[in-house]
Structure formats: C-alpha cells, structure tokens
Amino acid sequence: MLSENDKILIVGVDDEVERKIVLRSLLISFYAKEKHCKLVIGNFKQRPQPLYEHAIEFADSLDMVFGIETIYCVKDTGIISNIRIGGKQGE
C-alpha cells in the first residue's frame, strides 16, 4: 500500500492533473479487463444553462470547449446486451 507521500510516476507525464487522469484511465481499464466488462469512454456536453450562457458565448467566440466532460463507464456485458465487443454484438 502506498503512503500519503508516495506517488506512482508515469513516464512522459509531468503535470499532476494529467498524471491523475492517466492513472485513473489505467486503473479503470485494468478493472474492466479483469472483470470482463466493456469500458465505454465518451465526451458529454452539459445542457445549456442560462447562468453560464455568457461563458459559453465567450468560449465559442474563441473556439474553446466549455462544459464538456469525459465520462468513464464500465458496463457488465452479462447484464447489458446492447454493447458491441470487437465489432460483434454482446451476448
């Protein structure tokens, strides 16, 4: 078990936030593979919210992405049957 001061270093990743994102992706991928589940990663845009409309317009004017987050979802192919595995329909 790692102590509070220990870190898992990833070659080529110096930024702390990026390191956490890569580590999270690795752990989720490992879990999905070990449990024979399908890993689904998608980018989902938030629904328009009047409170943030000015920020969205500003981001659009600079061609920036605003309000998009990456979702990692592990689906049990034994329960969900509409997942494609390697181009074939799950059982």
C-alpha positions as CSV (number, residue, x, y, z in Angstrom):
1,M,0.0,0.0,0.0
2,L,1.3,3.5,-0.9
3,S,1.7,6.0,1.9
4,E,0.3,9.5,1.7
5,N,3.7,10.9,0.3
6,D,4.2,8.2,-2.3
7,K,3.3,8.6,-6.0
8,I,3.0,6.4,-9.0
9,L,5.2,8.1,-11.6
10,I,4.2,7.9,-15.3
11,V,7.0,8.4,-17.9
12,G,6.4,11.4,-20.0
13,V,3.7,12.9,-17.8
14,D,4.9,15.8,-15.6
15,D,1.7,17.7,-14.9
16,E,0.0,16.5,-11.7
17,V,-3.6,16.8,-13.1
18,E,-2.6,14.9,-16.3
19,R,-0.9,12.2,-14.2
20,K,-4.1,11.6,-12.2
21,I,-6.2,11.4,-15.4
22,V,-3.8,8.9,-17.0
23,L,-3.6,6.8,-13.7
24,R,-7.4,6.8,-13.4
25,S,-7.7,5.6,-17.0
26,L,-5.2,2.8,-16.4
27,L,-6.9,1.6,-13.3
28,I,-10.4,1.6,-14.9
29,S,-9.0,-0.2,-18.0
30,F,-7.4,-2.8,-15.8
31,Y,-10.6,-3.3,-13.8
32,A,-12.7,-3.7,-16.9
33,K,-10.3,-6.2,-18.4
34,E,-10.0,-8.3,-15.2
35,K,-13.8,-8.3,-14.7
36,H,-14.5,-9.0,-18.5
37,C,-16.5,-5.8,-18.7
38,K,-16.8,-3.3,-21.5
39,L,-15.2,0.1,-20.9
40,V,-17.1,3.0,-22.5
41,I,-15.4,6.4,-22.7
42,G,-17.4,9.3,-24.1
43,N,-17.4,13.1,-24.1
44,F,-20.7,14.6,-22.9
45,K,-21.6,18.2,-23.3
46,Q,-23.7,19.8,-20.5
47,R,-27.2,21.0,-21.2
48,P,-27.4,24.8,-21.8
49,Q,-27.8,26.7,-18.5
50,P,-28.8,30.4,-18.5
51,L,-26.5,31.1,-15.7
52,Y,-23.5,30.2,-17.8
53,E,-24.7,31.4,-21.2
54,H,-22.2,34.3,-21.2
55,A,-19.3,32.0,-20.5
56,I,-20.5,29.6,-23.3
57,E,-20.7,32.5,-25.8
58,F,-17.3,33.7,-24.8
59,A,-15.8,30.2,-25.2
60,D,-17.5,29.9,-28.6
61,S,-16.0,33.2,-29.8
62,L,-12.5,31.9,-29.0
63,D,-13.2,28.4,-30.3
64,M,-12.7,27.0,-26.8
65,V,-14.5,23.9,-25.4
66,F,-16.8,24.7,-22.5
67,G,-18.9,22.4,-20.4
68,I,-17.6,19.1,-21.8
69,E,-16.5,16.3,-19.5
70,T,-15.2,12.9,-20.2
71,I,-17.2,10.0,-18.6
72,Y,-15.7,6.6,-17.9
73,C,-18.3,3.9,-17.6
74,V,-17.7,0.2,-17.0
75,K,-20.6,-1.9,-18.3
76,D,-21.2,-5.6,-17.3
77,T,-21.7,-7.3,-20.6
78,G,-23.6,-10.1,-18.8
79,I,-26.3,-7.5,-17.8
80,I,-26.2,-5.1,-20.7
81,S,-26.7,-6.8,-24.0
82,N,-26.5,-3.9,-26.5
83,I,-22.8,-3.4,-26.1
84,R,-20.6,-4.3,-29.1
85,I,-17.4,-6.1,-28.3
86,G,-14.8,-6.1,-31.1
87,G,-17.5,-5.3,-33.6
88,K,-19.8,-8.1,-32.6
89,Q,-23.0,-7.9,-30.6
90,G,-22.5,-8.7,-26.9
91,E,-24.2,-11.8,-25.6
